[in-house]
């Protein structure tokens, strides 16, 4: 495939990424120019949980990645990242260690976008941050709804258990009355 064809495909792919949908074509081209293509072999890690060595986000161009955390010595699956999806974006807004690990599940390629390359373009940085905050806000709304649903479920179970305890205690008391004769 010729270079212009590859650039057109990458431009189409990157414009479909949620964080970049609002960007103009010239900004997308600027992102592509500031990106690097990186290939990972199956099983190879992109980054490790608790690592501080990278402040980039990644857009999957081919293959499949798994995002996971280590819990009690075992890998705990969080999500998959497929072509057109991204991961590692939290590194753009925080200087903290990575919160999860990512590994290629098959031979895979990504576009690596460094914090520096994104923030070198103020209009791009503002748009990306706005999209990120919108996504975080939507995720927080979903998590709040889930907490409320779980809380309601727990409360319902507690109330049902309490009602059952009251019934069983009341039944014992009424049974005692049945034995009572005048």
N, C-alpha and C positions, 0 to 999 in steps of 0.2 A: 504494500500500500504506500502511496506517495505521501510525503510529509504534509502537504496541504489537506489530504484526505484524513490523515491521523489528527491533525489540528481541528478539523471540522467535527470529527467524531468526539474528541475530547471536549470541545466547546459545547456540543450538544449534551454530553454527559454531565459536565460540571454545571450547566445551566439548569439541569433537572434536580440538582441537590437542593434540598430545602433551604439551607443557609444562604444559598446564592441565587435563588429564584428572582429576587427583586433587583439584581444587578443588571446594569446595561451591558451590551455586548463589549464595549471597549474595556469595561472593568473586568469582565470575565477573561478577556484576552490578557489583561494585565496579571490576573491571578495565574493563568496558564504559564505566562512567561516567568513568574516567580516561583513556580512549582518545579518539583523534580519527580521523575518516574522512578519508582523503586519496586523491585521484584523480590518476592519472598517464596522460598521453597515450602512445600507442604511440611507442616510441623514447626516451621521457624517462627520465632516470636518477633513481633513488631516492637513491642515494649512490654515491660514487666510492671506489675502492681508495685507501688511504693518507689518506683524509679523516678529520679529527678533529671535525667539526662537529655530530655527532649521536650520542646515546647511546640510541637507541630500537631496539626490535625491531618487526617488522611481521608482521601476519597477513593473508594474501591473502583477500579476500572475493569478488573477481571478476577475471577476466582471467588473464594469465600473465606471469611475470617470468623473466628469465634472470640467473643468478649467474655471473660470469666474472671472470677475471684477465687483465691485460695481460702477455703474455710475448713478448719480442723484437719489440715493436711490433704484435703481433697479439692479438686477443681469444681467450682460451682458455676454452672452455665448462667450467663446473663442474657446474651443476645448473639445473633449472627449478623454479619455485615456482608452484603452482596453488592454487585456492581450498581453504581449510582448512589450508594449509601456511604455514610461517613462515620468516623469514630475518632476519638482523641481530642475533640473540640474543646473540652474543659481546660486543656492546657493553654488555650488562648486567653483565658480570663483569670487564671489563678497560677500562682507560683508554687503550688503544692505538688506533692508527689502524685503519680498516676494512681487512680482509684481502682483500676482493674488491669488485667493483662489481656493482650490480644495476640492470637497466633493464626497463621494461615492454615486452613484445613485442606488446601490443595495448592498447587503452584498458582500464585496470585500476584497481581500488580496493583499498585496504588499511585495516586498523585499525592505527594507530600507537600503540604502547605505550611510553611513555618509562620510563627507568630510575627516575626520580623517582616516577612514578605506581605502579609495581610495588613499589618499596621503601617507599612510604608505608603499605603494608599488610603488616606483618611476617609474618603467617600465609601470605599469598600469596607473598611473597618467599622464604620458607623452602621452600615447596612447589615453586616454580618452580626454585630453585637445586638442590634435590634431584633433580628431573626432568632438569635440564640435566646434572648430574654423572653421572646414570645413562646418559643418551644419550652423553656423552663417553666414559664407561667402555666402553660397548658398541662404540662406534666404534674405540676404541683396541684392543679385543680383535680386532676385524675386521682392523685394520691390522697388528697383530702376526702374525695368522695369514697374512696376505698376504705379509708380509716373510719369514716362515718358508717359505712355499710357494715364493717366488721364490729364496730362499737355497738351498733344497733343489734346485730346478730348476737353478740355476747350478752347484751342487756336482755334480749328476748329469752335467751337460754337461761340466764340467771333468774329472770322473773318466772319462767316456766318451772324451774327447779324449786324456787321459793313457794310458788303456788302449790306444787306437788307436796312439799314438806308440810305446808299448812293443812292441806287436805288430809294427809296421812295422820297428822297429829289430831286434827278435828275428828277424824273417823274413829280414832282410838277413844276419844272422849265421848263421842256419841254411842259407841259400842258399850262403854261402861254404863251409860244411862239405860241401855237395853237390859242390862243385868239387874238394874235397880227396880225393885218392886215395892209398892206400898202396902 
